[in-house]
Amino acid sequence: MAQIPNASKSKIEAVADEAADRNEAAASTTPGASSEDIQAELETLRRDIAALTQTLASYGSGKVREAGEVSREYVESARETVANIEQDIEDYVHAKPFQSLAIAAGVGYVLALLSRR
């Protein structure tokens, strides 16, 4: 599982701690709390949960963006490698055409033998 960076982790912990503190404060109020007090505490709890959800979502979208950038780098690197290999093969064929033809014929013969089975 991916590790949460310290800055994001501390921000998430701060929001969660704040929500827990408010919840404890609401629980410690007098047992005869009015319905308005309870509604206000529920609304505060909803806002805290929404803030925590938003923080987690922004962290997740940042990780998705980072993964996209890394994958683009890998794709570009693979393209460069394939282009280099293609150029090397082309240079080899131009330098040694008869040897290249013999190798191609040998590979074709072996593949034909394997495909019969």
C-alpha positions as CSV (number, residue, x, y, z in Angstrom):
1,M,0.0,0.0,0.0
2,A,1.3,3.5,-0.8
3,Q,2.6,5.6,2.0
4,I,1.0,8.9,2.7
5,P,3.6,11.8,2.6
6,N,4.1,13.4,6.0
7,A,2.6,16.8,5.0
8,S,-0.6,15.2,3.8
9,K,-0.6,12.7,6.6
10,S,-0.4,15.5,9.2
11,K,-3.1,17.5,7.5
12,I,-5.4,14.4,7.5
13,E,-4.6,13.7,11.1
14,A,-5.3,17.3,12.1
15,V,-8.7,17.3,10.5
16,A,-9.5,13.9,12.1
17,D,-8.3,15.1,15.5
18,E,-10.4,18.2,15.2
19,A,-13.5,16.2,14.4
20,A,-12.8,13.8,17.3
21,D,-12.3,16.7,19.7
22,R,-15.7,18.2,18.6
23,N,-17.3,14.9,19.0
24,E,-15.9,14.5,22.5
25,A,-17.1,18.0,23.4
26,A,-20.5,17.2,22.2
27,A,-20.6,13.9,24.2
28,S,-19.5,15.7,27.3
29,T,-22.3,18.2,27.3
30,T,-25.2,17.9,29.6
31,P,-27.5,14.9,29.2
32,G,-30.5,17.2,28.6
33,A,-29.1,18.8,25.5
34,S,-31.8,20.2,23.2
35,S,-32.5,18.9,19.7
36,E,-31.1,22.2,18.3
37,D,-27.8,21.5,20.0
38,I,-27.7,17.9,18.7
39,Q,-28.6,19.1,15.2
40,A,-25.8,21.7,15.4
41,E,-23.3,19.1,16.5
42,L,-24.4,16.7,13.7
43,E,-24.0,19.5,11.1
44,T,-20.5,20.2,12.5
45,L,-19.7,16.5,12.2
46,R,-20.9,16.5,8.6
47,R,-18.7,19.4,7.7
48,D,-15.7,17.7,9.4
49,I,-16.3,14.5,7.5
50,A,-16.7,16.5,4.2
51,A,-13.4,18.3,4.9
52,L,-11.7,15.0,5.6
53,T,-13.2,13.4,2.4
54,Q,-12.0,16.4,0.4
55,T,-8.5,16.1,1.8
56,L,-8.3,12.4,1.0
57,A,-9.7,13.0,-2.5
58,S,-7.1,15.7,-3.3
59,Y,-4.4,13.4,-2.1
60,G,-5.7,10.6,-4.3
61,S,-6.0,12.8,-7.4
62,G,-2.4,13.9,-6.8
63,K,-1.2,10.3,-6.7
64,V,-3.1,9.5,-9.9
65,R,-1.6,12.5,-11.7
66,E,1.9,11.4,-10.5
67,A,1.3,7.9,-11.7
68,G,0.2,9.2,-15.1
69,E,3.4,11.3,-15.4
70,V,5.6,8.3,-14.5
71,S,3.8,6.1,-17.0
72,R,4.3,8.7,-19.7
73,E,8.0,8.7,-18.9
74,Y,8.2,4.9,-19.2
75,V,6.3,4.9,-22.5
76,E,8.6,7.6,-23.9
77,S,11.7,5.7,-22.7
78,A,10.4,2.5,-24.4
79,R,9.7,4.4,-27.6
80,E,13.3,5.7,-27.7
81,T,14.7,2.2,-27.0
82,V,12.6,0.7,-29.8
83,A,13.7,3.4,-32.2
84,N,17.4,2.9,-31.3
85,I,17.1,-0.9,-31.7
86,E,15.3,-0.4,-35.1
87,Q,18.1,1.9,-36.2
88,D,20.8,-0.6,-35.1
89,I,19.1,-3.4,-37.0
90,E,18.8,-1.2,-40.1
91,D,22.5,-0.2,-39.9
92,Y,23.5,-3.9,-39.5
93,V,21.4,-5.0,-42.5
94,H,23.0,-2.3,-44.6
95,A,26.5,-3.2,-43.4
96,K,26.1,-7.0,-43.9
97,P,23.2,-7.7,-46.3
98,F,24.0,-11.3,-47.1
99,Q,24.6,-12.3,-43.5
100,S,21.3,-10.6,-42.6
101,L,19.5,-12.5,-45.3
102,A,20.9,-15.8,-44.1
103,I,19.9,-15.1,-40.5
104,A,16.3,-14.2,-41.7
105,A,16.1,-17.4,-43.7
106,G,17.3,-19.5,-40.7
107,V,14.8,-17.9,-38.4
108,G,12.0,-18.4,-40.9
109,Y,13.0,-22.1,-41.3
110,V,13.0,-22.6,-37.5
111,L,9.6,-20.9,-37.1
112,A,8.2,-23.1,-40.0
113,L,9.4,-26.2,-38.2
114,L,7.8,-25.1,-34.9
115,S,4.5,-24.2,-36.5
116,R,4.1,-27.7,-37.9
117,R,3.9,-29.2,-34.5
